[in-house]
């Protein structure tokens, strides 16, 4: 089912297209509030979820963070989450060598594996430069 055109949805999509930081709904809301003063956070959430369900954006869920992030780039790629600042960063293309991970995991498994969720974590470059890793055990 095709979505009807909506100026707010188009603005959300345009906002995401300019970002590489995988914003949350709250950040998208803050970024659009000037252009759409009457937009609600609920409208932003609803439109982000509709765009994700339509495959136009990716909805990223990282259990450790407990909050959804959104990515304009729907191509298969891996993510890194910083343990200090919670930044979500795209990893380089060579990290996509996990294409056959479902098949490898299924070897010797009696159930049916239908996918996986994988992300890497540690300390991002900016936090390392600030000396944040000195605070990590």
N, C-alpha and C positions, 0 to 999 in steps of 0.2 A: 504494500500500500504506500503510495507516494504521499509525502508530507506537503501540506499547503505551504505556500510562501509566507513567511513572517519576517518583518523587519528586525524584530528582536532576535530571532533564530539566526538570521543572516549575519547580524552583528556579533553574535556569540561565535559563530563559525569563523568570521573574519578575525575576531580577537584571538582565537586559538591558533589561527594560521600564522600569526605574527610571533608566537611564543615558542620557546624551546624548553621552558622550565616546567611544563606539565602542571598547569595551575589547578587549584581546587575551585569548586563552585563559588566559594566566597571571594576568591581573587578575581574570577570572571565578573562576578556581581560588582565588585568595587571598580573594576576597569570599565564597566558599561554604565555606571550610575550617572555620570555626567551627561552622556549622550541620551540616556533614557532615565530621567529622574523618577519616573513612576514605576520602573521595573521592580519586581519583588525577587527576593532570594528564591522563593518557591518557583517562580517562572524560570529562573536561570537553571535550577536543578531539573525541572521538568524537561526543558529544552535540551539540556546536556544529555539527559537519559534517552530522549527520543533520537537525538543525533547518534548516540552510541548504538542504540538498537538498530538503527538504519545502516550502521557500518560506516558512517561518515567521519566518525572520530573514534578513538579508543578510550574506554573507561578503564583506568588502572586502579586496582585494589591491592594495597599492601597491608597485610594483617598487622604489622608492627605499627603502622601510622594510624590506622583506624579511620582514615578519611579517603574519599575517592579523589583521584587526580585524573586529568583529561589530557589527551594527546591528539593533536591534529594528524600526526603521522600514523597511519594505520598499517604500514608495511611491517612485516615481522622484524622485530629487533628486541634486544634485551635492555633492561634498565638497571641502574645502580641507585641505591638509596643511602644517603649519608646518615650515619648513626648520630651525628652531632646536630646538624642543622635541618635534617629531613629533606634535603634537596633530592629531587628525582632527576636523574641525568641519563640521557641516551648513551649506550655503549657503542663503540665502533662496530662496523658491519662484520668484522671477522669474528665477533662474539656470537654470530648466528650459526655456529657449527653444532647447534643442538637440534637440528631438523629431525633427526632420527631418534630423539630421546624417548618418544612414546613407544617406539618399536623395541628399543633396547630395554626399557623398563618392563615391557610386557613379556619378555622372555622368562618363562618359568612362572608366570602369574596366571591364575585361572580366571580372573575377571576380565573386563574389557576396559582398557585405558582409552579415554576419549580426549585427552589433552593434558596440559600441564601449565602451571604458573611458576615462573622462575624469575627471580631477580637477585641481584648481588648487593651486598651491603659492606660498609666500611666507612672510611673517612674521605670526604671529597678534597680536592686540591685546595680550595679556599680555606677549609677548616685546618688542613695540614699547615698551610702558610701562617695561620693564626696561632698555631701551636696546640690545636685542640686535641691532637692524638696524645699529648702528654697527660691529658685528663682521663684517657681510656685505659681500663685495666686489661 
